[in-house]
Amino acid sequence: MMQAASSQVKSNACKALHLPCSPPKAVLDSPKIPPIPPPRRVCPLAAIFRCTRGCVVAHARLARAKLARGRAWSMALLPSPPRPRKQRCPPHPMISLSPSLLTLILLVPFLSLLLLHRSSFPGSSSCSPATSRRGGSAAGFSGDLRDIEFSWNHLPFTASRLPPTKLKIAVFSRKWPVASAPGGMERHAHTLHTALAARGHRVHVFTSPPPHTEAAPPRNPEGPQLHFLDGEPGQWRCDEAWKLYEAEGENDPFDVIHSESVAVFHRWARGVDNLVVSWHGISLEALHSGIFQDLARGEDEPMSPALNQSLANSVFRVLSEVRFFRSYAHQVAISDSTGEMLRDVYQIPSRRVHVILNGVDEAQFEPDAALGRAFREEVGVPKGADLVLGVSGRLVKDKGHPLLYEAFSKLALRHPNVYLLIAGKGPWENRYMDLGRNAKVLGAVPPGKLKAFYNALDVFVDPTLRPQGLDLTLMEAMQCGKPVVATRFPSIKGSIVVDEEFGYMFAPNVESLLESLEAVVAEGARRAARRGRACREYARSMFAATKMALAYERLFLCVKNETFCAYPAEFD
């Protein structure tokens, strides 16, 4: 009877809750995760992103389903005295993560590791000839230029010989350096295309309007012909630029189109076989940059609330770039590491990826000891200074100035006769002034005085946290015969500081930078001068504007006519 009464009570409870009086089979059986279908042919990053996110979401749904079914079945059973439970700590907000955020956290280390791959050049810290899986060494290379994976700067193109044909080149650049302090990409565009125009090519530049405060440069018959868009200064409108390009080439077509980064959007790039794009930074490198900028936070500095959103946007941009980069027929990487990423991660066919390092005007940047001494006196550096360091560029966080500020403040306490010259404008300008007499804040140095600035230094410091692109300041300093202290990023290690004699490299944190600065002080100015001579020799052979222009000229000739892809040619 007691068993019957118990069954009746249980039955009534089940009916009241609209539940079956026996546990459903789904509850008794262990739920199984449905098998993952075979992956489609997609890019590696997209596949990993989808798989990771799918697994996280599936596990989250399964856990919620288990919990709901378990609770429903327990309510249908006879009431029993509640058992005392141990008090649990409330969930920590950093541990209770949404599936999307957990996906992002899982992706970030993977993407970061991709950036830490070993560059294909150089294979060691010594300055050895570039090598390629297909082309052999640069010293004895012969064959199709599209097959090589080392930088074209290694090839001995001859500047004294005129090109076999003159090209009509259309250049799309978001900005043109008419301002007093142009950015690196603008300076690269100006240096390259001015050099190409000087070699007899007809260069037309389509760019945004100059600032109201700056007058448009006068027409130079021997330089590039500038076509400024209508509208707001600095505002880039690709559709309007493309219309100007079509009008200019209607009766006399262009041989080659050159886009500085994404000045030509990918929807216009589809099917344009004579389009060459130079990548001055890709989102995979930007993701790496965001991680290191957050790692540079002080112990008491809160995490930026925009960090998660920034990383999520970077992941999205990487996946977008993997899709639309294929629209561009020919792609120039400005560092060896970027070329490797385009081939290995972005999956661009190797014959469409060409590595050409940036160059700087070798006539403007050269050693001049007397000019350097005069500049030191002008800015107030004592004659008996043990060592003079220098940094230039925008004084912002992503250029590594929080690291340099902390490291040099400690260095100056230990070595009061060491000085730092800071050239540039930005939020950290006032902070450097707090360092007292050891830090000379110069503001924005005009381009005409940069040569004097570099020659006033013993060692140039570049603490950047941005691995995108390739800093022109490092090349300028080396052209002036100065060794460098630079962040250990693949682009810098693989293309600039390829030999230990060229300077010092550090991990992007205060302790590592301070260690490198201490090594500089310990070696002294005389040892720095010997290092500088090695830097000068290497920079002249690799980072000269003439060398860069000859490499681009040969690529443009190759795009126009495949017979010019063979190396060496009669005009080499």
C-alpha positions in Angstrom: 0.0 0.0 0.0 2.8 2.4 0.9 4.4 1.7 -2.4 1.1 2.4 -4.2 0.6 5.6 -2.3 4.1 6.7 -3.2 3.5 6.0 -6.8 0.3 7.9 -6.8 1.9 11.0 -5.2 4.7 10.8 -7.7 2.2 10.5 -10.6 0.2 13.5 -9.4 3.4 15.6 -9.1 4.5 14.6 -12.6 1.1 15.5 -14.1 1.0 18.8 -12.3 4.4 19.7 -13.9 3.3 18.3 -17.3 6.2 15.8 -17.2 6.3 12.1 -18.0 6.3 9.8 -15.0 9.5 8.1 -16.1 12.7 9.7 -17.1 12.9 10.4 -20.8 15.4 8.3 -22.7 17.4 11.5 -23.6 18.1 11.9 -19.9 19.1 8.3 -19.3 21.3 8.2 -22.3 24.5 10.2 -22.4 24.1 12.9 -25.0 26.5 12.7 -27.8 28.1 15.6 -29.7 27.2 15.3 -33.4 30.2 14.6 -35.6 31.8 17.6 -37.2 31.4 17.4 -41.0 34.5 17.4 -43.2 36.0 20.9 -43.6 35.4 22.8 -46.8 38.3 24.2 -48.7 38.8 27.5 -47.0 41.8 29.4 -45.8 43.5 28.1 -42.7 42.6 31.1 -40.5 38.9 30.9 -41.4 38.8 27.2 -40.8 40.4 27.5 -37.4 38.1 30.4 -36.5 34.9 28.5 -37.5 36.0 25.2 -35.8 37.0 26.9 -32.6 33.9 29.0 -32.3 31.7 26.0 -33.2 33.2 23.8 -30.6 32.8 26.5 -27.9 29.2 27.2 -28.8 28.4 23.4 -29.0 29.8 22.7 -25.6 28.0 25.7 -24.1 24.6 24.6 -25.5 25.2 21.0 -24.4 26.0 22.1 -20.8 22.8 24.2 -20.7 20.7 21.4 -22.0 22.0 18.9 -19.5 21.4 21.3 -16.6 17.8 22.0 -17.7 16.9 18.4 -18.1 18.5 17.4 -14.9 16.6 20.1 -13.0 13.2 19.2 -14.6 13.6 15.5 -13.7 14.6 16.2 -10.1 11.5 18.4 -9.6 9.3 15.4 -10.7 10.6 13.1 -7.9 9.3 12.9 -4.4 10.4 15.7 -2.2 13.3 14.8 0.0 15.0 16.8 2.8 17.4 19.3 1.3 21.1 18.4 1.8 23.4 21.2 3.0 25.5 22.6 0.2 28.9 24.1 0.4 28.8 27.8 -0.2 30.3 28.5 -3.6 32.3 31.6 -4.5 30.5 33.9 -7.0 31.8 33.5 -10.6 34.7 35.8 -11.4 33.8 38.1 -14.3 37.1 37.3 -16.1 36.3 33.5 -15.9 32.6 33.6 -16.9 33.3 34.3 -20.6 30.9 34.3 -23.4 31.6 31.8 -26.2 32.6 34.6 -28.6 35.1 36.1 -26.2 36.4 32.7 -25.4 36.8 32.0 -29.1 38.8 35.3 -29.4 41.1 34.4 -26.5 41.8 31.0 -28.1 42.5 32.6 -31.4 44.8 35.3 -30.2 47.7 33.1 -29.1 47.5 31.1 -32.4 47.6 34.2 -34.5 50.5 35.6 -32.4 52.5 32.5 -32.9 52.0 32.8 -36.7 53.9 36.1 -36.4 56.8 34.6 -34.5 57.6 32.3 -37.4 61.3 32.3 -38.4 61.9 34.5 -41.4 63.2 32.8 -44.5 65.9 35.4 -44.7 68.3 35.6 -43.1 68.9 32.1 -41.9 71.3 33.3 -39.2 72.4 36.4 -37.4 75.3 36.8 -39.8 75.0 38.8 -43.0 74.8 36.0 -45.6 73.5 36.0 -49.2 69.8 35.8 -49.5 68.4 32.4 -50.4 65.2 31.1 -51.9 63.6 27.7 -52.2 63.4 28.2 -56.0 65.9 30.8 -57.1 69.0 29.8 -55.2 71.2 32.7 -53.9 71.0 36.3 -54.9 74.7 36.4 -55.8 74.4 33.9 -58.6 70.8 34.1 -59.5 69.5 33.7 -63.0 66.1 32.9 -64.2 62.5 34.3 -63.9 62.3 37.1 -61.3 58.8 36.0 -60.4 60.3 32.8 -58.9 62.5 34.4 -56.3 61.4 34.8 -52.6 64.3 37.0 -51.3 64.1 40.8 -51.7 64.8 42.2 -55.1 67.1 44.8 -53.4 69.8 42.0 -53.3 70.1 42.0 -57.1 72.7 44.3 -58.7 70.5 46.4 -61.1 72.5 49.0 -62.9 71.5 52.6 -62.4 73.7 54.0 -65.1 71.8 52.2 -67.9 68.5 53.6 -69.1 65.4 51.4 -69.1 64.7 49.7 -72.4 61.3 51.4 -72.6 59.6 54.4 -70.9 56.5 53.5 -68.9 53.3 55.5 -68.2 52.6 54.8 -64.5 49.4 55.6 -62.6 49.9 55.9 -58.8 47.1 55.8 -56.3 48.1 57.3 -52.9 45.8 58.4 -50.2 48.1 61.3 -49.4 51.0 63.1 -50.9 53.7 64.7 -48.7 53.0 68.4 -49.0 52.8 68.8 -45.2 55.8 69.7 -43.1 55.8 66.3 -41.3 54.6 63.6 -43.7 54.1 60.0 -42.7 56.2 57.1 -43.7 54.0 55.8 -46.5 53.8 59.3 -48.0 57.5 59.7 -47.9 58.0 56.3 -49.5 55.6 57.2 -52.3 57.3 60.5 -52.9 60.8 59.1 -52.9 60.0 56.2 -55.2 58.0 57.9 -57.8 60.2 61.0 -57.9 63.1 58.6 -58.7 61.1 56.8 -61.4 60.2 60.2 -63.0 63.9 61.1 -62.9 64.6 58.0 -65.0 62.3 59.2 -67.7 59.0 57.4 -66.8 55.7 59.4 -67.0 54.3 59.2 -63.5 50.8 60.4 -62.7 49.8 60.5 -59.0 46.1 60.5 -58.0 45.8 61.7 -54.4 43.6 63.5 -51.9 43.5 67.3 -51.6 46.3 68.9 -49.5 45.5 70.5 -46.2 44.2 74.1 -46.2 47.3 75.2 -44.4 49.6 73.8 -47.1 49.9 75.1 -50.6 49.9 72.5 -53.4 53.5 72.0 -54.7 54.3 73.7 -58.0 54.3 71.7 -61.2 57.7 70.1 -61.8 58.2 69.1 -65.4 60.8 66.5 -64.4 58.8 65.1 -61.5 55.5 63.2 -61.1 52.3 64.9 -62.4 49.9 65.4 -59.4 46.1 65.0 -59.7 44.4 66.2 -56.5 40.8 65.2 -55.9 38.1 67.7 -55.1 36.6 67.7 -51.7 37.8 67.8 -48.1 41.6 67.9 -47.4 43.0 64.4 -46.7 39.7 62.7 -47.6 40.4 59.8 -50.0 37.7 58.9 -52.5 38.7 55.9 -54.6 35.7 56.2 -57.0 36.6 59.8 -57.9 40.3 58.9 -58.3 39.4 56.0 -60.6 37.3 58.4 -62.8 40.3 60.7 -63.1 42.5 57.8 -64.0 40.1 56.6 -66.7 39.9 60.1 -68.2 43.7 60.5 -68.2 44.2 57.1 -69.8 41.4 57.2 -72.3 43.5 58.2 -75.3 46.9 57.1 -73.9 46.5 54.0 -71.7 48.7 53.5 -68.7 51.2 50.6 -68.7 51.1 50.0 -64.9 48.9 50.9 -62.0 50.6 51.2 -58.6 48.5 51.3 -55.4 50.1 52.4 -52.1 48.4 49.8 -49.8 44.6 49.8 -50.3 44.3 53.1 -52.1 42.7 51.1 -54.9 39.9 49.1 -53.3 39.6 45.4 -54.1 36.4 45.8 -56.1 38.2 48.0 -58.6 41.2 45.7 -58.6 39.4 42.6 -59.8 40.6 41.6 -63.3 43.1 44.4 -63.6 46.2 42.4 -64.7 48.6 45.4 -64.6 47.9 46.4 -61.0 50.7 46.3 -58.4 49.9 47.0 -54.8 52.6 47.7 -52.1 51.5 46.5 -48.6 52.8 48.9 -45.9 51.2 46.9 -43.2 48.7 44.0 -43.0 46.1 43.2 -40.3 47.9 40.1 -39.1 50.8 42.3 -38.1 48.3 44.8 -36.6 46.9 42.1 -34.3 50.4 41.4 -33.1 50.8 45.1 -32.5 47.7 45.3 -30.3 48.8 42.4 -28.2 52.2 44.0 -27.5 50.7 47.4 -26.8 48.5 45.8 -24.1 51.5 43.9 -22.7 53.3 47.2 -22.3 50.7 48.4 -19.7 52.0 49.4 -16.3 51.1 47.2 -13.3 48.7 49.8 -12.0 47.3 50.8 -15.4 43.9 49.3 -16.1 43.3 47.2 -19.2 41.9 49.3 -22.0 38.1 48.6 -22.3 38.5 48.8 -26.1 41.1 46.0 -26.2 38.7 43.1 -26.7 36.8 45.0 -29.4 40.1 46.0 -31.1 41.3 42.4 -31.1 38.0 41.1 -32.4 38.1 43.7 -35.2 41.7 42.7 -36.1 40.6 39.0 -36.4 37.7 40.1 -38.7 40.1 42.2 -40.8 42.6 39.3 -41.1 39.8 37.0 -42.4 38.6 39.8 -44.8 42.1 40.4 -46.1 42.6 36.7 -46.7 39.6 36.8 -49.0 40.1 40.1 -50.9 43.9 40.2 -51.2 43.6 37.7 -54.1 41.9 40.4 -56.1 45.3 42.1 -56.6 47.3 40.8 -59.5 50.8 41.6 -58.2 51.7 42.3 -54.6 54.8 43.9 -53.1 55.8 43.1 -49.5 58.1 45.8 -48.0 59.8 43.2 -45.7 60.9 39.6 -45.9 58.5 38.6 -43.1 55.5 40.2 -44.7 56.3 38.4 -47.9 56.4 35.1 -46.0 53.0 35.8 -44.4 51.4 36.7 -47.7 52.6 33.4 -49.2 52.2 31.1 -46.2 49.2 32.5 -44.2 47.2 34.6 -46.8 47.9 31.8 -49.4 48.8 34.2 -52.2 50.5 32.3 -55.0 54.3 32.8 -54.7 54.8 34.1 -58.2 52.5 37.0 -57.4 54.4 38.1 -54.2 57.5 40.2 -54.6 59.7 41.5 -51.8 61.1 45.0 -52.3 62.4 46.8 -49.3 61.8 50.5 -48.8 64.6 52.9 -49.5 65.6 56.4 -48.5 67.4 59.2 -50.3 71.1 58.3 -50.1 72.1 61.8 -51.1 70.2 63.3 -48.2 71.2 60.8 -45.5 75.0 60.4 -45.2 77.6 60.7 -42.5 78.7 64.2 -41.6 80.5 64.5 -38.2 80.9 68.3 -38.4 77.1 68.8 -39.0 76.4 66.5 -36.0 78.6 68.4 -33.7 77.0 71.7 -34.6 73.5 70.2 -34.0 74.6 69.0 -30.6 75.7 72.5 -29.7 72.5 74.0 -31.0 70.3 71.8 -28.8 72.4 72.1 -25.7 74.2 68.8 -25.4 77.4 69.3 -23.4 80.7 68.6 -25.2 81.8 66.1 -22.6 78.7 63.9 -23.0 79.5 60.2 -22.7 76.8 59.0 -25.1 74.0 60.6 -27.1 70.9 58.5 -27.9 68.1 59.6 -30.2 64.5 58.8 -31.2 62.3 60.3 -33.9 58.7 60.0 -35.1 55.3 60.4 -33.6 55.4 60.4 -29.8 52.5 58.0 -29.2 52.0 54.8 -27.3 52.2 52.4 -30.2 55.6 53.7 -31.1 56.9 52.4 -27.8 57.4 55.6 -26.0 56.0 54.3 -22.6 58.9 51.8 -22.7 61.6 54.2 -23.7 60.4 56.8 -21.1 60.6 54.2 -18.2 63.9 52.7 -19.4 65.7 55.9 -20.0 64.5 57.4 -16.7 66.2 54.5 -14.9 69.3 54.7 -17.2 69.8 58.5 -16.6 69.9 57.9 -12.8 72.7 55.4 -13.2 74.5 57.3 -16.0 73.9 61.1 -15.6 76.2 61.9 -18.5 74.1 60.1 -21.1 71.6 62.2 -23.2 68.5 61.5 -25.2 67.3 63.6 -28.2 63.6 63.3 -28.9 62.4 64.5 -32.3 58.7 64.5 -32.9 55.3 65.6 -31.7 52.7 63.8 -29.7 51.2 63.1 -26.2 54.5 61.9 -24.8 56.3 65.2 -25.5 55.4 66.6 -22.1 56.3 63.4 -20.3 59.8 63.5 -21.7 60.3 67.0 -20.5 59.8 65.7 -16.9 63.1 63.8 -17.3 65.1 67.0 -16.9 68.4 68.0 -18.5 69.2 64.5 -19.9 66.2 64.6 -22.3 66.2 67.2 -25.0 62.7 67.5 -26.5 63.1 69.0 -30.0 59.5 68.9 -31.3 59.0 68.2 -35.0 62.3 68.3 -36.9 61.9 69.6 -40.5 63.0 67.1 -43.2 65.9 69.4 -44.0 67.4 69.0 -40.5 67.0 65.3 -40.1 70.4 64.6 -41.5 71.9 66.9 -38.8 69.8 65.2 -36.1 71.0 61.7 -37.0 74.6 62.7 -37.2 74.4 64.2 -33.7 73.7 60.7 -32.3 75.9 57.9 -31.2 73.0 55.3 -31.3 69.5 55.5 -32.7 66.6 54.0 -30.7 63.4 52.7 -32.2 61.2 51.2 -29.5 58.1 50.7 -31.7 55.4 48.3 -30.7 54.0 48.2 -34.3 55.5 45.4 -36.4 53.6 46.6 -39.4 55.6 47.9 -42.3 59.3 48.8 -42.0 60.4 52.0 -40.2 62.2 54.5 -42.5 63.8 56.0 -39.5 66.0 52.9 -39.0 67.1 53.1 -42.6 67.9 56.8 -42.4 69.9 56.4 -39.2 71.9 53.5 -40.7 72.5 55.5 -43.9 74.0 58.2 -41.6 76.3 55.5 -40.1 74.5 55.0 -36.8 73.9 51.6 -35.1 70.4 51.0 -33.8 68.5 49.7 -30.8 65.3 48.1 -32.2 62.4 45.9 -31.2 62.8 42.2 -32.0 60.1 41.9 -34.6 60.3 39.6 -37.6 60.2 42.5 -40.1 63.1 44.3 -38.4 65.2 41.2 -37.6 64.7 39.7 -41.0 65.3 42.8 -43.2 67.2 45.5 -41.2 69.2 44.3 -38.2 70.3 41.1 -40.0 73.7 41.2 -38.3 74.6 41.6 -34.6 77.1 44.2 -35.7 74.3 46.5 -36.8 73.0 47.1 -33.3 71.0 45.7 -30.4 67.5 44.1 -30.3 65.2 43.8 -27.4 61.9 42.2 -26.5 59.1 44.8 -26.2 59.2 45.4 -22.4 61.0 47.9 -20.2 63.5 45.3 -18.7 64.7 44.1 -22.0 65.1 47.6 -23.4 67.0 48.8 -20.3 69.3 45.8 -20.7 70.1 46.8 -24.3 70.7 50.5 -23.3 73.0 49.4 -20.6 75.0 47.4 -23.1 75.2 50.4 -25.4 76.6 52.5 -22.5 79.0 49.8 -21.5 80.5 49.6 -25.0 80.8 53.4 -25.4 80.8 55.8 -28.3 83.9 54.4 -30.0 82.5 50.9 -30.3 79.2 52.5 -31.5 81.1 54.3 -34.3 82.6 51.0 -35.5 79.2 49.5 -35.6 77.9 52.5 -37.5 80.4 52.0 -40.3 79.1 48.5 -40.9 75.5 49.8 -40.8 76.4 52.5 -43.4 77.9 49.9 -45.8 74.9 47.6 -45.6 72.3 50.4 -45.8 74.0 51.8 -49.0 73.7 48.4 -50.6 70.1 47.7 -49.5 68.2 50.8 -48.5 69.2 53.3 -51.1 66.3 55.0 -52.9 68.0 54.3 -56.2 68.1 50.5 -55.5 64.4 50.6 -54.5 63.4 52.5 -57.7 65.4 50.1 -59.9 63.7 47.1 -58.4 60.2 48.6 -58.8 61.1 49.7 -62.4 62.1 46.1 -63.2 58.8 44.8 -61.7 56.8 47.3 -63.7 58.6 46.3 -66.9 57.9 42.7 -66.1 54.2 43.4 -65.6 54.1 45.2 -69.0 56.0 42.5 -70.9 56.9 39.1 -69.6 60.2 39.1 -71.5 61.5 41.6 -69.0 61.0 39.0 -66.2 64.1 37.2 -67.2 67.3 38.0 -65.2 69.9 39.0 -66.1 68.9 40.9 -69.2 71.0 42.8 -71.7 70.4 46.1 -70.0 71.3 44.8 -66.5 
